[in-house]
Amino acid sequence: MSRPELSQAGPCAVDSGSFRDRDGRVYRLDGRIVRGLSAGALADFENLRSKKFYVRCLEQGQLVGSEPLAPERVPLLPQERDRWAGFLEHEAVPVVTYPYEWTFGMLRDAALLQLDLVEAAILENMTLKDATPYNIQFRNGRPVFIDIPSFETLQAGAPWAGYRQFCELFLFPLMLQAYKGIPFQPLLRGRIDGIGVQAAARLFGLRDRLRPGVLSHVWLQAKLDRRFSGTRQDVRTDLRAAGFNKELILANVRKLRRLVAKLAWEGDDSEWGAYEAFHNYSETDHLLKEAFVDECVAASDAGLVWDIGCNTGQFSRIAARHARQVLAMDLDHFAVERLYRAIREEGQGNILTLVQNVADPSPNWGWRNCERSDLGTRARPDLILCLALIHHVVISANIPLDEFVDWLASLADQLVIEFVSRADDKVKILLRNKQDKYSDYSLERLEAALGRHFVVRRQQTLQSGNRHLYWCART
């Protein structure tokens, strides 16, 4: 990496989510990622660099690039710098996302990458000491492993230490979604360490034991957990004495990979599943809307665009023609899943899909409410697309219109928003079985709310007369 000197940009900030591994710590500086390493972790990294699989995985884009840094180049206070035997600088990913924001396909692809890396490492006498999806991010539509110091030298007779973590954060969520249709995102957001083995055993019934993987990875593991929990028995020592070896780990990892690769989820019927075929725009209005969005994003010079309520991603794709990165998000899991599958196959690298409910967005949480940060902190947008969404937010989610606009303005300096009038069939459907207490839902109220934060640069009413488009910029 040929980069400017870190010391010229001021002190590094400690990453608040990097504390669980005592052998290292992550620091951030102006979008650059530096990691301090203990003597043992530094030795493991030097060993890793000599391995063929490491070079191969770097070339295939499965690992972030990492280069040693001389300690004197790292702008830390001496007492902090002296904690570490050495430092690495890692390639930064465009946007950090979390597994409770991913689709089924994203979590499965991340799980397969994790297992592929474990297998490759073990074949060259290394291993991964943990197995958390938080060590994986998405770059160019594909998963990439970012926690390079997780690789360590494989000790003779030692089991795969990350097996249980893999089950709780990858396997159990995927099986619950695939076998029972239970969304995994709320479960992963509810417990930072994933779905515990005892909880998983209760979620799968007796009949589920006939499904692949449930008996061995859920029921049997839960039984062993109850048996050995609280005992003084040293399982690792017992395994070593019994002749446990890396061939047994490889057999388990390969079996897990076959299981994960076969897990499938095709979703339920969703409102947006056939959006492009059944939306209630005339062809003329649809073309007008496409042109409006295309021209506004092009003129905005926005680097990062959020498309909230992206549906099938039609307007995310338009934004991606001009923006460096587009976050395409919707609470409809299957609509986002379909978009993820499409962009993965097409190689559309600058669209990142997320399952996200704007009325209940990802919060700050974890240890001290700092371990995982909200999406706005991780990826502050330059422009937000809010198309055919405001009626859902105000009428379905009961968010006051003024507060919704205030929230949008707190995030971005530019906004493209569509107002759907009460005369539109979509709004009539939302109000059909509700008492209409939404006096704030009006075009005049929207324009007043926008005026408190923005200047309207461009405005267009579609030919139907029921839909109004605005491009706004910070005053």
C-alpha positions in Angstrom: 0.0 0.0 0.0 1.5 3.3 -1.0 -0.3 5.8 1.2 0.4 9.2 2.9 2.0 9.0 6.3 -0.5 8.3 9.0 1.3 10.6 11.4 0.4 13.6 9.3 -3.3 13.3 9.9 -3.6 13.4 13.7 -4.2 10.6 16.3 -5.9 7.4 15.6 -9.3 6.6 17.3 -9.9 3.3 19.0 -12.6 1.2 17.3 -15.3 0.8 20.0 -16.2 -2.7 18.7 -12.6 -4.0 18.8 -12.0 -5.2 22.4 -12.9 -8.9 22.6 -9.7 -10.2 21.2 -6.9 -9.4 23.7 -4.3 -10.1 21.0 -5.1 -7.0 19.0 -7.0 -3.7 18.7 -8.3 -1.8 15.8 -7.8 2.0 15.3 -9.4 4.3 12.7 -8.0 7.4 11.1 -9.6 9.2 8.2 -11.1 6.0 6.7 -7.9 4.0 7.2 -7.7 0.9 9.4 -4.8 0.1 11.6 -4.5 -2.8 14.0 -2.1 -3.3 16.9 -0.9 -6.9 17.4 0.5 -8.8 20.4 3.8 -10.7 19.9 1.9 -14.0 19.4 -0.5 -12.5 16.9 2.4 -10.9 15.0 4.2 -14.2 14.8 1.0 -15.8 13.5 0.6 -13.2 10.8 4.2 -13.7 9.6 3.4 -17.5 9.4 0.2 -16.7 7.6 2.0 -14.6 4.9 4.1 -17.6 4.0 1.1 -19.8 3.2 -0.1 -20.5 -0.3 -3.8 -20.3 0.6 -3.3 -16.8 2.0 -1.8 -15.6 -1.3 -4.6 -17.4 -3.3 -7.4 -16.0 -1.2 -6.0 -12.5 -1.5 -5.9 -12.8 -5.3 -9.5 -14.0 -5.3 -10.7 -11.1 -3.2 -11.7 -13.3 -0.2 -9.4 -11.5 2.2 -8.6 -7.8 2.7 -5.1 -6.7 2.0 -2.9 -6.2 5.0 0.6 -4.8 5.3 2.9 -4.3 8.3 3.4 -0.8 9.6 6.5 0.4 11.5 5.3 1.5 15.0 6.8 5.0 14.7 4.4 5.6 11.7 1.3 5.0 13.9 0.0 8.2 15.5 -0.8 6.8 19.0 0.2 8.0 22.4 3.4 6.2 23.5 1.7 4.2 26.3 -0.9 3.0 23.8 1.6 2.2 21.0 3.9 0.3 23.4 1.1 -2.1 24.2 1.7 -3.8 20.9 4.5 -5.8 19.3 3.6 -4.6 15.8 1.0 -3.0 13.6 -0.9 -3.8 10.4 -2.8 -1.5 8.0 -5.8 -3.2 6.4 -7.7 -2.3 3.3 -10.9 -0.5 4.2 -14.3 -1.8 2.9 -16.7 0.8 1.5 -19.4 0.3 4.1 -19.5 -1.8 7.3 -22.7 -3.8 7.7 -23.9 -6.3 10.3 -25.4 -9.8 9.9 -28.8 -8.7 11.2 -29.0 -6.3 8.2 -28.2 -9.0 5.7 -30.4 -11.2 3.5 -30.5 -15.0 3.7 -28.3 -15.2 0.7 -25.7 -12.8 2.2 -25.5 -14.7 5.4 -25.2 -18.0 3.6 -22.5 -16.7 1.3 -20.6 -15.4 4.3 -21.0 -18.8 6.0 -19.6 -20.6 3.0 -16.6 -18.2 2.9 -15.9 -18.8 6.6 -15.9 -22.6 6.0 -13.8 -22.3 2.9 -11.2 -20.3 4.8 -11.2 -22.7 7.7 -10.6 -25.7 5.4 -7.9 -23.9 3.5 -6.1 -22.9 6.7 -6.2 -26.3 8.3 -4.8 -27.9 5.2 -1.7 -25.8 5.8 -1.6 -26.2 9.6 -3.4 -23.0 10.5 -6.9 -22.4 11.7 -9.4 -19.6 12.5 -9.8 -19.1 16.2 -13.4 -17.8 15.9 -16.3 -17.9 13.5 -18.4 -14.7 13.7 -20.0 -13.0 10.7 -18.9 -9.7 12.1 -15.5 -10.7 10.7 -16.9 -10.6 7.2 -18.1 -7.7 5.1 -19.3 -7.3 1.6 -17.3 -5.7 -1.2 -18.2 -5.6 -4.9 -21.2 -7.7 -4.1 -19.2 -10.6 -2.5 -18.2 -11.4 1.0 -14.7 -10.6 2.1 -13.0 -11.6 5.4 -11.5 -8.7 7.3 -10.2 -10.1 10.6 -6.8 -11.3 9.5 -5.4 -11.9 13.0 -8.1 -14.6 13.5 -5.8 -16.9 11.7 -3.5 -18.7 14.1 -1.2 -21.7 14.1 -3.1 -25.0 14.5 -2.1 -26.9 17.6 -1.9 -30.7 17.5 -5.0 -32.3 18.9 -6.9 -29.1 19.3 -10.5 -28.9 18.1 -12.0 -26.1 15.9 -12.6 -23.5 18.6 -15.0 -21.6 16.4 -17.5 -24.4 15.9 -20.1 -23.3 18.5 -19.8 -19.7 17.4 -20.4 -20.7 13.8 -23.5 -22.6 14.8 -25.0 -19.8 16.9 -24.2 -16.9 14.4 -24.4 -18.7 11.1 -25.9 -22.2 11.1 -28.9 -21.8 13.5 -30.1 -18.6 11.9 -29.9 -20.1 8.4 -31.6 -23.3 9.4 -34.4 -21.4 11.2 -35.1 -19.3 8.1 -34.8 -22.2 5.6 -36.7 -24.9 7.6 -39.2 -22.9 9.5 -39.5 -19.5 7.8 -38.4 -17.7 11.0 -36.6 -14.4 10.1 -33.1 -14.5 11.6 -32.5 -10.7 11.6 -34.5 -9.9 14.8 -32.9 -12.9 16.6 -29.4 -11.7 15.7 -30.2 -8.2 16.7 -31.6 -9.4 19.9 -28.5 -11.2 21.1 -25.0 -10.1 20.0 -23.6 -13.6 20.3 -26.3 -15.2 18.2 -28.9 -17.9 18.9 -27.8 -19.9 21.9 -27.8 -23.7 21.5 -30.4 -24.2 24.1 -32.7 -21.6 22.6 -32.2 -23.3 19.2 -33.1 -26.7 20.6 -36.4 -25.2 21.8 -37.1 -23.5 18.5 -36.8 -26.8 16.6 -39.5 -29.4 17.3 -39.3 -33.2 17.4 -40.2 -33.5 13.7 -37.4 -31.0 12.8 -34.8 -33.5 14.0 -35.4 -35.3 10.7 -34.2 -32.3 8.8 -30.5 -32.2 7.7 -28.2 -30.9 10.5 -30.8 -30.5 13.2 -30.1 -33.7 15.1 -26.3 -33.5 15.1 -25.7 -29.7 15.3 -28.7 -28.6 17.4 -30.1 -31.4 19.5 -26.9 -33.4 20.2 -24.9 -30.2 20.8 -27.6 -29.0 23.3 -27.5 -32.3 25.1 -23.7 -32.2 25.4 -23.9 -28.6 26.5 -26.2 -29.5 29.4 -24.0 -32.5 30.3 -20.7 -30.6 30.5 -21.9 -27.2 31.6 -20.6 -26.3 35.0 -18.3 -29.4 35.2 -14.5 -29.2 35.7 -13.8 -31.6 32.9 -11.2 -30.3 30.4 -12.7 -31.3 27.1 -9.8 -30.1 25.0 -7.3 -32.3 27.0 -9.7 -35.2 26.7 -9.9 -34.8 23.0 -6.2 -34.5 22.6 -5.7 -37.7 24.7 -8.3 -39.5 22.5 -6.3 -38.8 19.4 -8.3 -35.9 18.0 -6.7 -34.6 14.8 -7.1 -32.2 12.0 -8.7 -34.8 9.7 -11.7 -34.9 12.0 -12.0 -31.1 11.9 -11.8 -31.2 8.1 -14.5 -33.8 7.9 -16.8 -31.7 10.1 -16.1 -28.5 8.2 -16.7 -30.2 4.8 -19.9 -31.7 6.1 -21.0 -28.3 7.4 -20.3 -26.8 4.0 -22.4 -29.3 2.2 -25.2 -28.6 4.6 -25.0 -24.8 4.3 -24.8 -24.9 0.5 -28.1 -26.9 0.4 -30.0 -24.5 2.7 -32.5 -22.6 0.6 -35.2 -20.0 1.2 -37.5 -18.7 -1.4 -39.5 -16.3 0.7 -43.2 -15.6 1.1 -45.5 -13.7 -1.2 -44.5 -10.1 -0.7 -46.0 -6.8 -1.6 -43.0 -5.9 -3.8 -42.3 -9.4 -5.2 -43.8 -8.4 -8.5 -43.5 -4.7 -8.2 -42.1 -4.0 -11.6 -45.0 -5.9 -13.2 -47.8 -4.6 -11.1 -46.9 -1.0 -9.9 -49.7 1.5 -10.5 -47.8 3.9 -12.7 -48.6 4.5 -16.4 -45.8 3.8 -18.7 -45.4 7.6 -19.2 -45.2 8.3 -15.5 -42.8 5.5 -15.0 -40.4 6.9 -17.6 -40.8 10.4 -16.2 -39.9 9.2 -12.7 -36.9 7.3 -14.0 -35.6 10.3 -15.9 -36.2 12.6 -12.8 -34.2 10.3 -10.5 -31.4 9.8 -13.1 -30.9 13.5 -13.7 -31.1 14.5 -10.1 -28.6 11.9 -8.9 -26.2 12.8 -11.8 -26.4 16.5 -10.9 -26.1 15.9 -7.1 -22.4 14.7 -7.3 -23.3 12.3 -4.4 -20.7 9.7 -3.5 -22.9 7.6 -1.2 -26.6 7.2 -1.9 -29.2 5.5 0.3 -32.3 4.1 -1.5 -34.7 3.5 1.4 -37.7 1.4 0.5 -35.7 0.2 -2.6 -38.2 -2.5 -3.5 -36.7 -4.5 -6.3 -33.8 -2.0 -6.7 -34.8 -0.4 -10.0 -33.9 3.1 -8.8 -30.8 1.8 -6.9 -29.5 0.7 -10.3 -30.2 4.1 -11.7 -28.4 5.8 -8.8 -25.4 3.4 -9.2 -24.7 4.8 -12.7 -23.5 8.0 -11.0 -22.7 7.3 -7.3 -19.6 5.6 -5.9 -21.8 3.4 -3.6 -25.5 2.8 -3.2 -27.1 1.2 -0.1 -30.4 -0.4 -1.3 -32.6 -1.1 1.7 -36.1 -2.3 2.4 -37.9 -4.1 5.2 -39.2 -6.7 2.6 -36.6 -9.4 3.0 -37.4 -11.3 -0.1 -37.4 -8.2 -2.4 -33.9 -7.4 -1.1 -32.9 -11.0 -1.4 -33.9 -11.1 -5.1 -31.9 -7.9 -5.6 -28.8 -9.4 -3.9 -29.0 -12.5 -6.0 -29.2 -10.4 -9.2 -26.4 -8.0 -8.5 -24.2 -10.9 -7.3 -24.7 -12.6 -10.6 -24.3 -9.4 -12.7 -21.2 -8.3 -10.8 -22.8 -4.9 -9.9 -20.2 -4.0 -7.4 -21.4 -0.6 -6.1 -24.8 -1.7 -4.8 -25.0 -3.1 -1.3 -28.3 -4.6 -0.2 -29.7 -4.4 3.4 -32.8 -5.6 5.2 -33.7 -2.4 7.1 -36.9 -1.0 8.5 -36.6 2.8 8.6 -39.2 2.9 11.3 -37.0 0.7 13.5 -33.5 1.2 12.2 -30.3 -0.6 13.4 -29.4 1.0 16.7 -26.2 1.6 18.7 -26.0 -1.5 20.9 -23.7 -4.1 22.4 -21.2 -3.3 25.2 -21.8 0.2 26.5 -24.1 0.7 23.5 -21.0 1.3 21.4 -19.9 -2.2 20.2 -22.2 -1.9 17.1 -23.2 1.5 15.7 -26.2 2.7 13.9 -26.2 2.8 10.1 -26.1 6.6 9.9 -22.8 6.6 11.9 -21.3 3.9 9.8 -22.4 5.2 6.4 -23.6 8.7 6.3 -25.2 9.4 2.9 -24.7 12.3 0.7 -28.2 11.8 -0.8 -31.3 9.8 0.1 -33.8 8.4 -2.3 -37.2 8.2 -0.6 -39.5 7.1 -3.4 -43.1 5.9 -2.9 -42.3 5.4 0.8 -43.6 8.3 2.9 -47.2 7.0 2.9 -46.0 3.7 4.4 -44.0 5.5 7.1 -46.8 7.9 8.1 -49.9 5.8 7.7 -48.6 2.2 8.3 -45.9 2.9 10.8 -47.6 5.9 12.4 -44.5 8.1 12.2 -45.5 11.8 12.1 -44.6 13.3 8.7 -42.6 16.2 10.3 -40.5 13.9 12.3 -39.8 11.7 9.3 -38.6 14.6 7.3 -36.5 15.8 10.3 -34.9 12.4 10.4 -34.0 12.4 6.7 -32.6 15.9 7.1 -30.4 14.8 10.0 -28.8 12.2 7.8 -28.2 13.8 4.4 -27.6 17.1 2.7 -29.7 16.1 -0.4 -33.0 14.3 -0.8 -35.1 13.0 -3.6 -38.6 12.3 -2.3 -41.9 11.3 -3.8 -45.2 12.2 -2.2 -48.1 9.9 -3.0 -51.4 11.8 -2.6 -54.6 10.6 -0.9 -56.2 10.1 -4.3 -53.7 7.4 -5.2 -55.0 3.8 -4.9 -52.0 2.8 -2.8 -52.9 5.3 -0.1 -56.6 4.4 -0.3 -55.6 0.7 0.4 -53.6 1.7 3.5 -56.5 3.8 4.9 -59.2 1.3 4.0 -59.4 -0.4 7.4 -58.0 2.4 9.6 -59.5 5.5 11.2 -58.0 8.4 9.4 -56.1 10.4 12.0 -53.4 11.5 9.6 -54.2 15.2 9.1 -50.5 15.8 8.7 -50.4 13.7 5.6 -50.7 16.3 2.9 -48.6 17.8 0.2 -48.7 21.2 1.9 -47.4 19.8 5.1 -44.6 18.0 3.3 -43.5 21.1 1.5 -43.5 23.1 4.8 -41.4 20.3 6.5 -38.9 20.3 3.6 -38.7 24.1 3.6 -37.4 24.0 7.2 -34.3 22.1 6.1 -33.8 22.3 2.3 -34.2 24.3 -0.8 -36.2 22.6 -3.5 -33.9 22.5 -6.6 -36.3 20.7 -8.8 -40.0 19.6 -8.7 -42.2 17.5 -10.9 -45.8 16.3 -10.8 -46.4 13.1 -12.7 -49.2 13.0 -15.3 -51.5 11.1 -13.0 -51.6 14.2 -10.8 -51.3 11.9 -7.7 -47.5 11.7 -7.3 -45.1 14.5 -6.8 -41.3 14.4 -7.0 -38.8 16.8 -5.2 -35.1 17.1 -5.3 -34.0 19.1 -2.3 -30.6 20.3 -1.0 -29.5 21.7 2.3 -30.0 25.4 2.7 
